């Protein structure tokens, strides 16, 4: 079977965000897996408008060129790793909006999570799992939660150490996440192909 195509989606678009630093770390780790072909996908590069279509693209084709470009990009992948902070106990509006801008492209594909913040983004990831379920995705159980003192060590405005300085705290969860992602991406890819061939 060909390699599984996995998007690592950077969910925050703020000017002074931490997401790209952690996204690069999980990207480098995922690249070591022979089964995976990974790509960093930064929401900031897509300049998505607030969702303003007639309906989700499950019911009606989208019209905005930026939404169409986003749908084309996310449709390329067999699974996703969402890298997200927690804003007021949930995910950033930029990430929710990006999820809403597509539908068909997410269906029957696995979703994995890498979160960062004082509490490790546990609450935001729980919200994200529920959104992904509604989009007919397969949320993974294991996630990476970069939290507390480890987070402050690598945060640029505080310790600004490399992620390798806290890797011992998050590497086991990251390895488990990638193991689960490979299993689910394989299983759902085969099932999607069988459905298309039927």
ZITA-V495055 format. One record per residue. N is the residue number from 1. RES is the residue in one letter. SS is DSSP state (@ for helix, = for strand, . for the rest). PHI is phi as a letter, one per 20 degrees, with the letter a starting at -180 (* if undefined). OMEGA is omega in whole degrees, -180 to 180 (NA if undefined). Layout:
# ZITA-V495055
N:RES:SS:PHI:OMEGA
N:RES:SS:PHI:OMEGA
This chain:
# ZITA-V495055
1:X:.:*:179
2:X:.:f:-180
3:X:.:f:176
4:X:=:e:179
5:X:=:e:-176
6:X:=:c:175
7:X:=:e:170
8:X:=:d:-171
9:X:=:e:177
10:X:=:e:-167
11:X:.:e:-180
12:X:.:d:178
13:X:.:d:-179
14:X:.:f:180
15:X:.:f:-175
16:X:.:d:-176
17:X:.:e:179
18:X:.:e:-172
19:X:@:g:-178
20:X:@:g:-180
21:X:@:f:180
22:X:@:f:178
23:X:@:f:179
24:X:@:f:180
25:X:@:f:-179
26:X:@:f:175
27:X:@:f:-180
28:X:@:f:179
29:X:@:f:-179
30:X:@:f:180
31:X:@:f:180
32:X:.:f:180
33:X:.:e:-177
34:X:.:f:-176
35:X:.:f:-169
36:X:=:d:166
37:X:=:d:-172
38:X:=:d:179
39:X:=:b:172
40:X:=:f:179
41:X:=:c:-175
42:X:=:d:179
43:X:@:g:-178
44:X:@:f:-178
45:X:@:f:-173
46:X:.:d:175
47:X:.:l:-176
48:X:.:f:173
49:X:.:f:169
50:X:.:f:-176
51:X:.:g:-176
52:X:.:b:-180
53:X:.:e:178
54:X:.:f:179
55:X:.:a:172
56:X:.:f:-177
57:X:.:f:169
58:X:.:f:-176
59:X:.:d:-178
60:X:.:b:180
61:X:.:f:176
62:X:.:f:-178
63:X:.:d:-178
64:X:.:f:-177
65:X:@:f:-180
66:X:@:f:176
67:X:@:f:180
68:X:@:f:178
69:X:@:f:178
70:X:@:f:178
71:X:@:f:179
72:X:@:f:-179
73:X:@:f:-176
74:X:@:f:178
75:X:.:f:-179
76:X:.:f:-165
77:X:.:d:177
78:X:.:e:-180
79:X:=:a:-171
80:X:=:b:167
81:X:=:d:179
82:X:=:e:177
83:X:=:d:-171
84:X:=:b:166
85:X:.:e:174
86:X:.:d:176
87:X:=:d:177
88:X:.:l:176
89:X:.:m:179
90:X:=:b:-179
91:X:.:e:176
92:X:.:f:177
93:X:@:g:180
94:X:@:f:-180
95:X:@:f:177
96:X:@:g:179
97:X:@:f:179
98:X:@:f:177
99:X:@:f:-179
100:X:@:f:-176
101:X:.:f:177
102:X:.:c:172
103:X:.:b:-177
104:X:.:g:-175
105:X:.:f:-178
106:X:.:e:-166
107:X:.:f:176
108:X:.:m:176
109:X:.:c:-178
110:X:=:f:178
111:X:=:c:178
112:X:=:d:-169
113:X:=:c:172
114:X:=:c:-176
115:X:=:d:-180
116:X:=:b:179
117:X:.:q:-176
118:X:.:g:179
119:X:.:d:177
120:X:.:m:174
121:X:.:m:-178
122:X:@:g:-177
123:X:@:f:179
124:X:@:f:-180
125:X:@:f:176
126:X:@:f:176
127:X:@:f:-178
128:X:@:f:177
129:X:@:g:180
130:X:@:f:177
131:X:@:f:-179
132:X:@:f:177
133:X:@:f:179
134:X:@:f:177
135:X:.:e:177
136:X:.:m:176
137:X:.:e:178
138:X:=:d:-180
139:X:=:f:179
140:X:=:e:178
141:X:=:f:-176
142:X:=:f:178
143:X:=:b:175
144:X:=:d:179
145:X:=:c:176
146:X:=:e:-168
147:X:.:c:169
148:X:@:l:-174
149:X:@:f:177
150:X:@:f:179
151:X:@:f:-178
152:X:@:f:177
153:X:@:f:-174
154:X:@:d:179
155:X:.:f:-175
156:X:.:g:-176
157:X:.:e:177
158:X:.:c:-177
159:X:.:f:180
160:X:.:l:175
161:X:.:e:176
162:X:.:f:180
163:X:@:g:179
164:X:@:g:-180
165:X:@:f:-179
166:X:@:c:-173
167:X:@:g:-178
168:X:@:g:-178
169:X:@:f:-173
170:X:@:d:-176
171:X:@:f:179
172:X:@:g:179
173:X:@:f:179
174:X:@:f:178
175:X:@:f:178
176:X:@:f:177
177:X:@:g:-178
178:X:@:f:176
179:X:@:g:180
180:X:@:f:-180
181:X:@:f:179
182:X:@:f:-180
183:X:@:f:-177
184:X:@:f:179
185:X:@:f:175
186:X:@:f:-176
187:X:@:f:-178
188:X:@:f:177
189:X:@:f:178
190:X:@:f:-179
191:X:@:f:178
192:X:@:f:180
193:X:@:f:178
194:X:@:f:179
195:X:@:f:179
196:X:@:f:-178
197:X:@:f:-176
198:X:.:f:NA
